[in-house]
Amino acid sequence: MSSLPIDAWILLFCAVGLGLGLEVAFYRAQKRHITSRHRETNQDEIGPG
């Protein structure tokens, strides 16, 4: 695998980094959406009745 030119290695690392960055961003956004939805349901239960 060391036969790849340096440009290919740079492109490979950039692609992997971009993919992981997107994955983390989507995971954090989904987690934030779930916690905010959970907070809204708790406020509805506690709210004035």
mmCIF file of the N, C-alpha and C atoms, coordinates in Angstrom:
data_MODEL
# 
_entry.id   MODEL 
# 
loop_
_atom_site.group_PDB 
_atom_site.id 
_atom_site.type_symbol 
_atom_site.label_atom_id 
_atom_site.label_alt_id 
_atom_site.label_comp_id 
_atom_site.label_asym_id 
_atom_site.label_entity_id 
_atom_site.label_seq_id 
_atom_site.pdbx_PDB_ins_code 
_atom_site.Cartn_x 
_atom_site.Cartn_y 
_atom_site.Cartn_z 
_atom_site.occupancy 
_atom_site.B_iso_or_equiv 
_atom_site.pdbx_formal_charge 
_atom_site.auth_seq_id 
_atom_site.auth_comp_id 
_atom_site.auth_asym_id 
_atom_site.auth_atom_id 
_atom_site.pdbx_PDB_model_num 
ATOM 1   N N  . MET A 1 1  ? 0.824   -1.192 0.000  1.00 0.00 ? 1  MET A N  1 
ATOM 2   C CA . MET A 1 1  ? 0.000   0.000  0.000  1.00 0.00 ? 1  MET A CA 1 
ATOM 3   C C  . MET A 1 1  ? 0.872   1.260  0.000  1.00 0.00 ? 1  MET A C  1 
ATOM 4   N N  . SER A 1 2  ? 2.120   1.112  0.266  1.00 0.00 ? 2  SER A N  1 
ATOM 5   C CA . SER A 1 2  ? 3.004   2.272  0.284  1.00 0.00 ? 2  SER A CA 1 
ATOM 6   C C  . SER A 1 2  ? 3.370   2.736  -1.120 1.00 0.00 ? 2  SER A C  1 
ATOM 7   N N  . SER A 1 3  ? 2.845   2.056  -2.141 1.00 0.00 ? 3  SER A N  1 
ATOM 8   C CA . SER A 1 3  ? 3.151   2.453  -3.513 1.00 0.00 ? 3  SER A CA 1 
ATOM 9   C C  . SER A 1 3  ? 2.298   3.629  -3.988 1.00 0.00 ? 3  SER A C  1 
ATOM 10  N N  . LEU A 1 4  ? 1.351   4.072  -3.167 1.00 0.00 ? 4  LEU A N  1 
ATOM 11  C CA . LEU A 1 4  ? 0.521   5.219  -3.547 1.00 0.00 ? 4  LEU A CA 1 
ATOM 12  C C  . LEU A 1 4  ? 1.343   6.504  -3.496 1.00 0.00 ? 4  LEU A C  1 
ATOM 13  N N  . PRO A 1 5  ? 1.132   7.409  -4.439 1.00 0.00 ? 5  PRO A N  1 
ATOM 14  C CA . PRO A 1 5  ? 1.828   8.703  -4.381 1.00 0.00 ? 5  PRO A CA 1 
ATOM 15  C C  . PRO A 1 5  ? 1.295   9.556  -3.231 1.00 0.00 ? 5  PRO A C  1 
ATOM 16  N N  . ILE A 1 6  ? 2.058   10.536 -2.853 1.00 0.00 ? 6  ILE A N  1 
ATOM 17  C CA . ILE A 1 6  ? 1.706   11.381 -1.704 1.00 0.00 ? 6  ILE A CA 1 
ATOM 18  C C  . ILE A 1 6  ? 0.378   12.109 -1.923 1.00 0.00 ? 6  ILE A C  1 
ATOM 19  N N  . ASP A 1 7  ? 0.075   12.496 -3.151 1.00 0.00 ? 7  ASP A N  1 
ATOM 20  C CA . ASP A 1 7  ? -1.203  13.162 -3.436 1.00 0.00 ? 7  ASP A CA 1 
ATOM 21  C C  . ASP A 1 7  ? -2.380  12.247 -3.123 1.00 0.00 ? 7  ASP A C  1 
ATOM 22  N N  . ALA A 1 8  ? -2.225  10.977 -3.431 1.00 0.00 ? 8  ALA A N  1 
ATOM 23  C CA . ALA A 1 8  ? -3.300  10.026 -3.150 1.00 0.00 ? 8  ALA A CA 1 
ATOM 24  C C  . ALA A 1 8  ? -3.495  9.864  -1.649 1.00 0.00 ? 8  ALA A C  1 
ATOM 25  N N  . TRP A 1 9  ? -2.388  9.840  -0.893 1.00 0.00 ? 9  TRP A N  1 
ATOM 26  C CA . TRP A 1 9  ? -2.500  9.738  0.562  1.00 0.00 ? 9  TRP A CA 1 
ATOM 27  C C  . TRP A 1 9  ? -3.205  10.962 1.134  1.00 0.00 ? 9  TRP A C  1 
ATOM 28  N N  . ILE A 1 10 ? -2.850  12.143 0.636  1.00 0.00 ? 10 ILE A N  1 
ATOM 29  C CA . ILE A 1 10 ? -3.481  13.376 1.125  1.00 0.00 ? 10 ILE A CA 1 
ATOM 30  C C  . ILE A 1 10 ? -4.976  13.358 0.826  1.00 0.00 ? 10 ILE A C  1 
ATOM 31  N N  . LEU A 1 11 ? -5.328  12.965 -0.390 1.00 0.00 ? 11 LEU A N  1 
ATOM 32  C CA . LEU A 1 11 ? -6.742  12.874 -0.754 1.00 0.00 ? 11 LEU A CA 1 
ATOM 33  C C  . LEU A 1 11 ? -7.473  11.855 0.107  1.00 0.00 ? 11 LEU A C  1 
ATOM 34  N N  . LEU A 1 12 ? -6.829  10.720 0.359  1.00 0.00 ? 12 LEU A N  1 
ATOM 35  C CA . LEU A 1 12 ? -7.440  9.675  1.179  1.00 0.00 ? 12 LEU A CA 1 
ATOM 36  C C  . LEU A 1 12 ? -7.710  10.182 2.588  1.00 0.00 ? 12 LEU A C  1 
ATOM 37  N N  . PHE A 1 13 ? -6.727  10.827 3.190  1.00 0.00 ? 13 PHE A N  1 
ATOM 38  C CA . PHE A 1 13 ? -6.908  11.334 4.549  1.00 0.00 ? 13 PHE A CA 1 
ATOM 39  C C  . PHE A 1 13 ? -7.948  12.451 4.603  1.00 0.00 ? 13 PHE A C  1 
ATOM 40  N N  . CYS A 1 14 ? -7.978  13.297 3.585  1.00 0.00 ? 14 CYS A N  1 
ATOM 41  C CA . CYS A 1 14 ? -8.998  14.353 3.540  1.00 0.00 ? 14 CYS A CA 1 
ATOM 42  C C  . CYS A 1 14 ? -10.397 13.752 3.428  1.00 0.00 ? 14 CYS A C  1 
ATOM 43  N N  . ALA A 1 15 ? -10.543 12.736 2.594  1.00 0.00 ? 15 ALA A N  1 
ATOM 44  C CA . ALA A 1 15 ? -11.849 12.104 2.416  1.00 0.00 ? 15 ALA A CA 1 
ATOM 45  C C  . ALA A 1 15 ? -12.300 11.414 3.697  1.00 0.00 ? 15 ALA A C  1 
ATOM 46  N N  . VAL A 1 16 ? -11.381 10.717 4.346  1.00 0.00 ? 16 VAL A N  1 
ATOM 47  C CA . VAL A 1 16 ? -11.723 10.036 5.600  1.00 0.00 ? 16 VAL A CA 1 
ATOM 48  C C  . VAL A 1 16 ? -12.071 11.057 6.677  1.00 0.00 ? 16 VAL A C  1 
ATOM 49  N N  . GLY A 1 17 ? -11.289 12.123 6.767  1.00 0.00 ? 17 GLY A N  1 
ATOM 50  C CA . GLY A 1 17 ? -11.568 13.161 7.756  1.00 0.00 ? 17 GLY A CA 1 
ATOM 51  C C  . GLY A 1 17 ? -12.906 13.840 7.515  1.00 0.00 ? 17 GLY A C  1 
ATOM 52  N N  . LEU A 1 18 ? -13.208 14.116 6.259  1.00 0.00 ? 18 LEU A N  1 
ATOM 53  C CA . LEU A 1 18 ? -14.486 14.735 5.927  1.00 0.00 ? 18 LEU A CA 1 
ATOM 54  C C  . LEU A 1 18 ? -15.647 13.798 6.259  1.00 0.00 ? 18 LEU A C  1 
ATOM 55  N N  . GLY A 1 19 ? -15.491 12.532 5.926  1.00 0.00 ? 19 GLY A N  1 
ATOM 56  C CA . GLY A 1 19 ? -16.539 11.552 6.229  1.00 0.00 ? 19 GLY A CA 1 
ATOM 57  C C  . GLY A 1 19 ? -16.778 11.424 7.717  1.00 0.00 ? 19 GLY A C  1 
ATOM 58  N N  . LEU A 1 20 ? -15.699 11.339 8.487  1.00 0.00 ? 20 LEU A N  1 
ATOM 59  C CA . LEU A 1 20 ? -15.848 11.234 9.938  1.00 0.00 ? 20 LEU A CA 1 
ATOM 60  C C  . LEU A 1 20 ? -16.440 12.514 10.522 1.00 0.00 ? 20 LEU A C  1 
ATOM 61  N N  . GLY A 1 21 ? -16.038 13.653 9.986  1.00 0.00 ? 21 GLY A N  1 
ATOM 62  C CA . GLY A 1 21 ? -16.591 14.918 10.463 1.00 0.00 ? 21 GLY A CA 1 
ATOM 63  C C  . GLY A 1 21 ? -18.092 15.012 10.226 1.00 0.00 ? 21 GLY A C  1 
ATOM 64  N N  . LEU A 1 22 ? -18.526 14.597 9.043  1.00 0.00 ? 22 LEU A N  1 
ATOM 65  C CA . LEU A 1 22 ? -19.964 14.591 8.753  1.00 0.00 ? 22 LEU A CA 1 
ATOM 66  C C  . LEU A 1 22 ? -20.702 13.624 9.662  1.00 0.00 ? 22 LEU A C  1 
ATOM 67  N N  . GLU A 1 23 ? -20.107 12.453 9.882  1.00 0.00 ? 23 GLU A N  1 
ATOM 68  C CA . GLU A 1 23 ? -20.728 11.454 10.746 1.00 0.00 ? 23 GLU A CA 1 
ATOM 69  C C  . GLU A 1 23 ? -20.916 11.998 12.159 1.00 0.00 ? 23 GLU A C  1 
ATOM 70  N N  . VAL A 1 24 ? -19.893 12.639 12.686 1.00 0.00 ? 24 VAL A N  1 
ATOM 71  C CA . VAL A 1 24 ? -19.969 13.208 14.030 1.00 0.00 ? 24 VAL A CA 1 
ATOM 72  C C  . VAL A 1 24 ? -20.992 14.340 14.076 1.00 0.00 ? 24 VAL A C  1 
ATOM 73  N N  . ALA A 1 25 ? -21.024 15.171 13.040 1.00 0.00 ? 25 ALA A N  1 
ATOM 74  C CA . ALA A 1 25 ? -21.980 16.281 13.009 1.00 0.00 ? 25 ALA A CA 1 
ATOM 75  C C  . ALA A 1 25 ? -23.419 15.770 12.994 1.00 0.00 ? 25 ALA A C  1 
ATOM 76  N N  . PHE A 1 26 ? -23.695 14.758 12.181 1.00 0.00 ? 26 PHE A N  1 
ATOM 77  C CA . PHE A 1 26 ? -25.043 14.202 12.145 1.00 0.00 ? 26 PHE A CA 1 
ATOM 78  C C  . PHE A 1 26 ? -25.399 13.532 13.466 1.00 0.00 ? 26 PHE A C  1 
ATOM 79  N N  . TYR A 1 27 ? -24.439 12.837 14.077 1.00 0.00 ? 27 TYR A N  1 
ATOM 80  C CA . TYR A 1 27 ? -24.694 12.177 15.356 1.00 0.00 ? 27 TYR A CA 1 
ATOM 81  C C  . TYR A 1 27 ? -25.024 13.204 16.435 1.00 0.00 ? 27 TYR A C  1 
ATOM 82  N N  . ARG A 1 28 ? -24.244 14.289 16.482 1.00 0.00 ? 28 ARG A N  1 
ATOM 83  C CA . ARG A 1 28 ? -24.498 15.316 17.493 1.00 0.00 ? 28 ARG A CA 1 
ATOM 84  C C  . ARG A 1 28 ? -25.834 16.014 17.253 1.00 0.00 ? 28 ARG A C  1 
ATOM 85  N N  . ALA A 1 29 ? -26.174 16.278 15.991 1.00 0.00 ? 29 ALA A N  1 
ATOM 86  C CA . ALA A 1 29 ? -27.451 16.929 15.680 1.00 0.00 ? 29 ALA A CA 1 
ATOM 87  C C  . ALA A 1 29 ? -28.615 16.028 16.057 1.00 0.00 ? 29 ALA A C  1 
ATOM 88  N N  . GLN A 1 30 ? -28.491 14.741 15.783 1.00 0.00 ? 30 GLN A N  1 
ATOM 89  C CA . GLN A 1 30 ? -29.561 13.804 16.121 1.00 0.00 ? 30 GLN A CA 1 
ATOM 90  C C  . GLN A 1 30 ? -29.707 13.696 17.634 1.00 0.00 ? 30 GLN A C  1 
ATOM 91  N N  . LYS A 1 31 ? -28.591 13.642 18.341 1.00 0.00 ? 31 LYS A N  1 
ATOM 92  C CA . LYS A 1 31 ? -28.627 13.550 19.798 1.00 0.00 ? 31 LYS A CA 1 
ATOM 93  C C  . LYS A 1 31 ? -29.257 14.804 20.393 1.00 0.00 ? 31 LYS A C  1 
ATOM 94  N N  . ARG A 1 32 ? -28.912 15.977 19.855 1.00 0.00 ? 32 ARG A N  1 
ATOM 95  C CA . ARG A 1 32 ? -29.475 17.234 20.336 1.00 0.00 ? 32 ARG A CA 1 
ATOM 96  C C  . ARG A 1 32 ? -30.979 17.284 20.069 1.00 0.00 ? 32 ARG A C  1 
ATOM 97  N N  . HIS A 1 33 ? -31.408 16.778 18.903 1.00 0.00 ? 33 HIS A N  1 
ATOM 98  C CA . HIS A 1 33 ? -32.830 16.770 18.562 1.00 0.00 ? 33 HIS A CA 1 
ATOM 99  C C  . HIS A 1 33 ? -33.602 15.874 19.528 1.00 0.00 ? 33 HIS A C  1 
ATOM 100 N N  . ILE A 1 34 ? -33.041 14.721 19.874 1.00 0.00 ? 34 ILE A N  1 
ATOM 101 C CA . ILE A 1 34 ? -33.713 13.794 20.787 1.00 0.00 ? 34 ILE A CA 1 
ATOM 102 C C  . ILE A 1 34 ? -33.820 14.415 22.175 1.00 0.00 ? 34 ILE A C  1 
ATOM 103 N N  . THR A 1 35 ? -32.752 15.052 22.673 1.00 0.00 ? 35 THR A N  1 
ATOM 104 C CA . THR A 1 35 ? -32.812 15.638 24.010 1.00 0.00 ? 35 THR A CA 1 
ATOM 105 C C  . THR A 1 35 ? -33.760 16.828 24.045 1.00 0.00 ? 35 THR A C  1 
ATOM 106 N N  . SER A 1 36 ? -33.819 17.629 22.979 1.00 0.00 ? 36 SER A N  1 
ATOM 107 C CA . SER A 1 36 ? -34.742 18.763 22.979 1.00 0.00 ? 36 SER A CA 1 
ATOM 108 C C  . SER A 1 36 ? -36.187 18.271 22.923 1.00 0.00 ? 36 SER A C  1 
ATOM 109 N N  . ARG A 1 37 ? -36.442 17.203 22.186 1.00 0.00 ? 37 ARG A N  1 
ATOM 110 C CA . ARG A 1 37 ? -37.789 16.646 22.123 1.00 0.00 ? 37 ARG A CA 1 
ATOM 111 C C  . ARG A 1 37 ? -38.173 16.073 23.490 1.00 0.00 ? 37 ARG A C  1 
ATOM 112 N N  . HIS A 1 38 ? -37.215 15.456 24.176 1.00 0.00 ? 38 HIS A N  1 
ATOM 113 C CA . HIS A 1 38 ? -37.467 14.897 25.500 1.00 0.00 ? 38 HIS A CA 1 
ATOM 114 C C  . HIS A 1 38 ? -37.794 16.013 26.488 1.00 0.00 ? 38 HIS A C  1 
ATOM 115 N N  . ARG A 1 39 ? -37.088 17.143 26.379 1.00 0.00 ? 39 ARG A N  1 
ATOM 116 C CA . ARG A 1 39 ? -37.368 18.276 27.251 1.00 0.00 ? 39 ARG A CA 1 
ATOM 117 C C  . ARG A 1 39 ? -38.770 18.828 27.006 1.00 0.00 ? 39 ARG A C  1 
ATOM 118 N N  . GLU A 1 40 ? -39.190 18.894 25.738 1.00 0.00 ? 40 GLU A N  1 
ATOM 119 C CA . GLU A 1 40 ? -40.522 19.418 25.422 1.00 0.00 ? 40 GLU A CA 1 
ATOM 120 C C  . GLU A 1 40 ? -41.606 18.534 26.022 1.00 0.00 ? 40 GLU A C  1 
ATOM 121 N N  . THR A 1 41 ? -41.444 17.218 25.959 1.00 0.00 ? 41 THR A N  1 
ATOM 122 C CA . THR A 1 41 ? -42.460 16.330 26.516 1.00 0.00 ? 41 THR A CA 1 
ATOM 123 C C  . THR A 1 41 ? -42.491 16.450 28.028 1.00 0.00 ? 41 THR A C  1 
ATOM 124 N N  . ASN A 1 42 ? -41.341 16.646 28.670 1.00 0.00 ? 42 ASN A N  1 
ATOM 125 C CA . ASN A 1 42 ? -41.324 16.826 30.117 1.00 0.00 ? 42 ASN A CA 1 
ATOM 126 C C  . ASN A 1 42 ? -42.019 18.124 30.505 1.00 0.00 ? 42 ASN A C  1 
ATOM 127 N N  . GLN A 1 43 ? -41.846 19.185 29.739 1.00 0.00 ? 43 GLN A N  1 
ATOM 128 C CA . GLN A 1 43 ? -42.502 20.454 30.045 1.00 0.00 ? 43 GLN A CA 1 
ATOM 129 C C  . GLN A 1 43 ? -44.013 20.330 29.881 1.00 0.00 ? 43 GLN A C  1 
ATOM 130 N N  . ASP A 1 44 ? -44.449 19.551 28.895 1.00 0.00 ? 44 ASP A N  1 
ATOM 131 C CA . ASP A 1 44 ? -45.883 19.362 28.709 1.00 0.00 ? 44 ASP A CA 1 
ATOM 132 C C  . ASP A 1 44 ? -46.496 18.633 29.903 1.00 0.00 ? 44 ASP A C  1 
ATOM 133 N N  . GLU A 1 45 ? -45.774 17.665 30.451 1.00 0.00 ? 45 GLU A N  1 
ATOM 134 C CA . GLU A 1 45 ? -46.302 16.913 31.584 1.00 0.00 ? 45 GLU A CA 1 
ATOM 135 C C  . GLU A 1 45 ? -46.335 17.770 32.846 1.00 0.00 ? 45 GLU A C  1 
ATOM 136 N N  . ILE A 1 46 ? -45.332 18.641 33.013 1.00 0.00 ? 46 ILE A N  1 
ATOM 137 C CA . ILE A 1 46 ? -45.221 19.434 34.232 1.00 0.00 ? 46 ILE A CA 1 
ATOM 138 C C  . ILE A 1 46 ? -46.063 20.707 34.143 1.00 0.00 ? 46 ILE A C  1 
ATOM 139 N N  . GLY A 1 47 ? -46.367 21.146 32.945 1.00 0.00 ? 47 GLY A N  1 
ATOM 140 C CA . GLY A 1 47 ? -47.068 22.409 32.737 1.00 0.00 ? 47 GLY A CA 1 
ATOM 141 C C  . GLY A 1 47 ? -48.401 22.495 33.473 1.00 0.00 ? 47 GLY A C  1 
ATOM 142 N N  . PRO A 1 48 ? -48.964 23.690 33.523 1.00 0.00 ? 48 PRO A N  1 
ATOM 143 C CA . PRO A 1 48 ? -50.234 23.876 34.254 1.00 0.00 ? 48 PRO A CA 1 
ATOM 144 C C  . PRO A 1 48 ? -51.361 23.063 33.637 1.00 0.00 ? 48 PRO A C  1 
ATOM 145 N N  . GLY A 1 49 ? -52.199 22.503 34.493 1.00 0.00 ? 49 GLY A N  1 
ATOM 146 C CA . GLY A 1 49 ? -53.229 21.625 33.982 1.00 0.00 ? 49 GLY A CA 1 
ATOM 147 C C  . GLY A 1 49 ? -54.536 22.077 34.326 1.00 0.00 ? 49 GLY A C  1 
# 
